[in-house]
Structures are given as structure tokens and as C-alpha cells.
Amino acid sequence: MTTLTDEELERYARHIVLPEIGGAGQQKLKRTRVLVIGAGGLGAPALEYLAAAGVGTLGIVDDDTVSLSNLQRQVIHATDAIGMAKTDSASAAITRINPNVVVEPHRLRLTADSAPALVARYDIVVDGSDNFETRYAVADACAAEGKPLVHAAVGRFDGSLTVLKPFEAGADGKPNPGYR
């Protein structure tokens, strides 16, 4: 069992009083390892909220650097981070938001070869990538490793979000759908 410190009890007090979360749920969040693919338009706010919620370990996968044109939508990055690796910028921001979170930066472009070993190290994966090659690699690795995949995508003014668990079956006994 992961004990919450006095500071964490105060930090997460609004979660702990919710019967749906409570102390046991907050402890579970603290033990959870989440891998976020992309520290851009989707990954940036996901990382901020996961850190604020008290997820214990956040892995960040991104091979890009912060540019001025990112700043209006990639809210985890600041002006002084221009030119910095997005993994480094996001790591610093997460530490400012919640110093209790362990950050594991992975400055790389996820591929079909690198995804399985990386996905295996986490409990759940959040996909905020911006290309189909990465999306397929992540989805395939999550399916093979039995890890839930939270997939999101944004079009100009609309978005989609789904949780994929193709390794489980529905109430009718049929396998759940996968990304493919």
C-alpha cells in the first residue's frame, strides 16, 4: 500500500472526500504509471491534469522541440522553453505542478520496434500523437501487452476520445474493438 503524506492528504483533499475516489483511490493513483505519447496539443493538457490529480509516474514520449507556434495550444510549454526538447519542458512544468510525480522522459519517436518494451512498463497509455504510423504502433503494442489505450484526436474544431481494450470481451462475449 502506498501511504499518502500529510502534504498529499491536503493537496488531494478534494479527491479524497469524493466517495468515488476516497483515500484508497488516491493511493491507487499514486501507484499508477501512465505513458503519454506526445507533449503537444493533446498531451500537454493531459500531462498537466494527470500530474495535478496525483498520478505517481508519468512517462512522456516526444522527439520534438518547443517552437513559438506551439505556445497558443500546447499550454504546458512557456516562452522561455522555445528550442527546448518538449520532454524536458513538460518535465519541468510537471515538477512545478506537483513535485510528488515521478517523470520519465523518453525523447524519441515511437515506432513499432520501440513501442512494445516501452508500453510494457506502464499501466495505461494516453495517445496524443499526430500521425497514423505512431498511432498504429501504440495501439498494436497496447493490444499485445494488455494495456488500456486512451486515444484522442483533434480536427480543426472537433475532437474524439475513446478507450480501447481489444484484449477484453464485451458482455456479449465478442472481443472489444481495437484501433485497427
C-alpha positions as CSV (number, residue, x, y, z in Angstrom):
1,M,0.0,0.0,0.0
2,T,1.3,3.5,-0.9
3,T,0.9,5.8,2.0
4,L,-0.1,9.4,1.4
5,T,2.0,12.1,3.2
6,D,0.3,14.8,5.2
7,E,1.1,17.2,2.3
8,E,-0.5,14.9,-0.2
9,L,-3.6,14.5,2.0
10,E,-4.0,18.2,1.9
11,R,-3.2,18.5,-1.8
12,Y,-5.7,15.8,-2.8
13,A,-8.3,16.6,-0.1
14,R,-11.0,17.4,-2.8
15,H,-10.5,13.9,-4.3
16,I,-10.3,12.1,-1.0
17,V,-13.7,13.4,0.1
18,L,-15.4,12.1,-3.1
19,P,-16.8,8.6,-2.3
20,E,-15.9,7.5,-5.9
21,I,-12.2,8.2,-5.2
22,G,-11.5,8.4,-1.4
23,G,-8.2,7.7,0.2
24,A,-7.9,4.2,-1.4
25,G,-8.5,5.7,-4.9
26,Q,-5.9,8.4,-4.4
27,Q,-3.4,5.8,-3.2
28,K,-4.1,3.9,-6.4
29,L,-3.5,7.0,-8.5
30,K,-0.2,7.4,-6.7
31,R,0.9,3.9,-7.6
32,T,-0.2,4.3,-11.3
33,R,2.2,4.6,-14.2
34,V,0.8,6.5,-17.2
35,L,2.6,6.8,-20.5
36,V,1.6,9.9,-22.6
37,I,2.6,9.8,-26.3
38,G,3.1,13.4,-27.4
39,A,3.6,16.5,-25.4
40,G,1.7,18.7,-27.9
41,G,-1.8,19.9,-28.2
42,L,-3.4,16.8,-26.7
43,G,-0.6,15.5,-24.5
44,A,0.2,18.9,-22.9
45,P,-3.1,19.3,-21.0
46,A,-3.4,15.6,-20.3
47,L,0.0,15.7,-18.6
48,E,-1.0,18.8,-16.5
49,Y,-4.2,17.2,-15.3
50,L,-2.7,13.8,-14.6
51,A,0.1,15.5,-12.6
52,A,-2.3,17.6,-10.7
53,A,-4.5,14.6,-9.9
54,G,-1.6,12.8,-8.4
55,V,-0.7,10.1,-10.9
56,G,2.5,8.7,-9.4
57,T,4.6,8.2,-12.6
58,L,4.2,10.0,-15.9
59,G,6.2,8.8,-18.9
60,I,6.4,11.4,-21.7
61,V,7.3,10.3,-25.3
62,D,8.1,13.1,-27.8
63,D,11.0,13.8,-30.1
64,D,10.2,17.4,-30.9
65,T,11.3,20.8,-29.6
66,V,9.1,23.7,-28.4
67,S,8.5,26.3,-31.0
68,L,6.8,29.7,-30.8
69,S,3.9,28.4,-32.9
70,N,3.2,25.7,-30.3
71,L,2.5,28.1,-27.4
72,Q,-1.1,29.0,-28.2
73,R,-2.3,25.4,-27.7
74,Q,0.4,23.5,-26.0
75,V,-0.1,25.0,-22.6
76,I,2.5,23.0,-20.7
77,H,5.3,24.9,-22.5
78,A,6.3,28.5,-21.9
79,T,8.1,31.2,-23.9
80,D,11.4,30.5,-22.2
81,A,11.2,26.9,-23.3
82,I,11.4,27.7,-27.0
83,G,14.1,25.4,-28.5
84,M,14.0,23.0,-25.6
85,A,13.0,19.4,-26.0
86,K,9.3,19.0,-25.3
87,T,10.1,16.2,-22.9
88,D,12.3,18.5,-20.9
89,S,9.9,21.4,-20.9
90,A,7.0,19.2,-19.9
91,S,9.0,17.5,-17.2
92,A,9.9,20.9,-15.7
93,A,6.3,22.0,-15.8
94,I,5.1,18.8,-14.2
95,T,7.6,19.2,-11.4
96,R,6.3,22.7,-10.8
97,I,2.7,21.5,-10.7
98,N,3.3,18.5,-8.5
99,P,6.8,17.6,-7.1
100,N,5.4,14.3,-5.9
101,V,5.1,13.0,-9.5
102,V,8.0,10.9,-11.0
103,V,8.6,12.0,-14.6
104,E,10.2,9.6,-17.1
105,P,11.1,11.5,-20.3
106,H,11.5,9.4,-23.4
107,R,12.9,11.7,-26.1
108,L,12.2,9.5,-29.1
109,R,9.8,8.9,-31.9
110,L,7.8,5.8,-31.0
111,T,8.0,3.1,-33.6
112,A,6.6,-0.4,-34.0
113,D,10.0,-1.6,-32.8
114,S,10.3,0.6,-29.7
115,A,6.7,0.7,-28.6
116,P,6.2,-2.8,-27.0
117,A,9.0,-2.6,-24.5
118,L,8.1,1.0,-23.5
119,V,4.3,0.3,-23.2
120,A,5.0,-2.8,-21.1
121,R,6.5,-0.5,-18.4
122,Y,3.2,1.4,-17.8
123,D,-0.3,0.7,-16.6
124,I,-2.2,2.8,-19.1
125,V,-1.3,4.7,-22.3
126,V,-2.6,8.1,-23.5
127,D,-2.1,8.6,-27.2
128,G,-1.9,12.2,-28.3
129,S,0.2,11.5,-31.3
130,D,-0.2,13.3,-34.6
131,N,0.4,10.6,-37.2
132,F,-1.0,7.3,-38.1
133,E,2.3,5.4,-38.0
134,T,2.7,6.2,-34.3
135,R,-1.0,5.6,-33.6
136,Y,-0.9,2.1,-35.1
137,A,2.4,1.3,-33.3
138,V,1.0,2.4,-29.9
139,A,-2.3,0.6,-30.5
140,D,-0.7,-2.6,-31.5
141,A,1.7,-2.6,-28.5
142,C,-1.1,-1.8,-26.1
143,A,-3.2,-4.7,-27.5
144,A,-0.3,-7.1,-27.3
145,E,0.7,-6.0,-23.8
146,G,-2.9,-5.9,-22.5
147,K,-2.7,-2.2,-21.6
148,P,-5.7,0.1,-21.9
149,L,-5.2,2.8,-24.6
150,V,-6.8,6.2,-24.2
151,H,-6.8,7.5,-27.8
152,A,-7.6,11.1,-28.7
153,A,-7.5,13.1,-31.9
154,V,-8.4,16.7,-32.9
155,G,-9.6,18.0,-36.2
156,R,-9.9,21.7,-36.8
157,F,-12.9,22.3,-34.4
158,D,-13.8,18.9,-33.3
159,G,-12.2,16.0,-31.4
160,S,-12.7,12.4,-30.5
161,L,-11.8,10.4,-27.4
162,T,-12.1,6.6,-26.9
163,V,-10.7,4.0,-24.6
164,L,-9.6,0.8,-26.3
165,K,-9.3,-2.6,-24.7
166,P,-9.2,-5.1,-27.5
167,F,-7.7,-7.7,-25.2
168,E,-11.1,-7.9,-23.3
169,A,-14.5,-9.1,-24.4
170,G,-17.8,-7.3,-24.2
171,A,-20.9,-8.6,-22.3
172,D,-21.9,-10.5,-25.5
173,G,-18.6,-12.4,-25.4
174,K,-17.3,-10.7,-28.6
175,P,-13.8,-9.1,-28.4
176,N,-13.8,-5.4,-27.9
177,P,-12.7,-3.3,-30.9
178,G,-9.2,-2.2,-31.4
179,Y,-7.7,0.8,-33.2
180,R,-7.3,-1.1,-36.5
